[in-house]
Amino acid sequence: MNNNEYNSPYVPKPGAEIGGRHIQPYTEMNSLARAAYTIGIIGVISLITMLIYPALIMGSTAIILALLSRDRDGKMHSKAKSAITTGIVAIAVDVLMVVMTMTVLLSDGPLKQEFNSTFKDIYGQTFDDMWEDIQDGRFDLPYRNLPYADQLNSQLPIDGEMDYNEGNSSEGIGSDGNAV
């Protein structure tokens, strides 16, 4: 006997009324739909806390899990549909935040000037100077310019002068890859 056919006299059929109450059919929500819904909500919450990468990861994971939760007929539970919506919102708002931030940083305006002055106070050079150094291939680590980093700078090798065999045994590695 198949329990899905509602043949039992003890189980009311869907759509029946008992005591003025309408009986709804039981719809089973699988664990993938529930997980997708939860992860989608976490993705939106991570947007509120201004976390960039978790929103992107959680949003895409929620969409994938929601699509995987479809049943054999291709139908989705309402929680899975909500997970797709929250995942798309998390990804879209996240991409919008990154684009807006890059637009502010790469354009001229009062926000960029304020950011440059704060960046200079922290790192000893403006963001624009660092961006030009990165593009020219002359980028030096910003912590070398910090006033309190004198002890750290004395321990760091000058670029291109690092001896990889220092502190190892007296053997080196020859040009052919064998120990010398």
Secondary structure as the mmCIF struct_conf table of DSSP 4:
data_model
#
loop_
_struct_conf.conf_type_id
_struct_conf.id
_struct_conf.beg_label_comp_id
_struct_conf.beg_label_asym_id
_struct_conf.beg_label_seq_id
_struct_conf.end_label_comp_id
_struct_conf.end_label_asym_id
_struct_conf.end_label_seq_id
HELX_RH_3T_P HELX_RH_3T_P1 ASN A 3 GLU A 5
TURN_TY1_P TURN_TY1_P1 PRO A 9 TYR A 10
BEND BEND1 VAL A 11 VAL A 11
HELX_LH_PP_P HELX_LH_PP_P1 PRO A 12 LYS A 13
TURN_TY1_P TURN_TY1_P2 PRO A 14 GLY A 15
STRN STRN1 GLU A 17 ILE A 18
TURN_TY1_P TURN_TY1_P3 GLY A 19 GLY A 20
STRN STRN2 ARG A 21 HIS A 22
HELX_LH_PP_P HELX_LH_PP_P2 ILE A 23 TYR A 26
HELX_LH_PP_P HELX_LH_PP_P3 GLU A 28 ASN A 30
HELX_RH_AL_P HELX_RH_AL_P1 SER A 31 ILE A 48
TURN_TY1_P TURN_TY1_P4 THR A 49 MET A 50
HELX_RH_AL_P HELX_RH_AL_P2 ILE A 52 LEU A 68
TURN_TY1_P TURN_TY1_P5 SER A 69 SER A 69
TURN_TY1_P TURN_TY1_P6 ARG A 72 ASP A 73
BEND BEND2 GLY A 74 GLY A 74
HELX_RH_AL_P HELX_RH_AL_P3 SER A 78 LEU A 106
BEND BEND3 SER A 107 SER A 107
BEND BEND4 GLY A 109 GLY A 109
HELX_RH_AL_P HELX_RH_AL_P4 PRO A 110 TYR A 123
BEND BEND5 GLY A 124 GLN A 125
HELX_RH_AL_P HELX_RH_AL_P5 PHE A 127 ASP A 136
TURN_TY1_P TURN_TY1_P7 GLY A 137 GLY A 137
HELX_RH_3T_P HELX_RH_3T_P2 PRO A 142 ASN A 145
HELX_RH_3T_P HELX_RH_3T_P3 PRO A 147 ALA A 149
HELX_RH_AL_P HELX_RH_AL_P6 ASP A 150 GLN A 155
BEND BEND6 LEU A 156 LEU A 156
HELX_LH_PP_P HELX_LH_PP_P4 PRO A 157 ILE A 158
TURN_TY1_P TURN_TY1_P8 ASP A 159 GLY A 160
TURN_TY1_P TURN_TY1_P9 TYR A 164 GLY A 167
BEND BEND7 ASN A 168 ASN A 168
BEND BEND8 SER A 170 SER A 170
STRN STRN3 ILE A 173 ILE A 173
TURN_TY1_P TURN_TY1_P10 SER A 175 ASP A 176
BEND BEND9 GLY A 177 ASN A 178
STRN STRN4 ALA A 179 ALA A 179
#
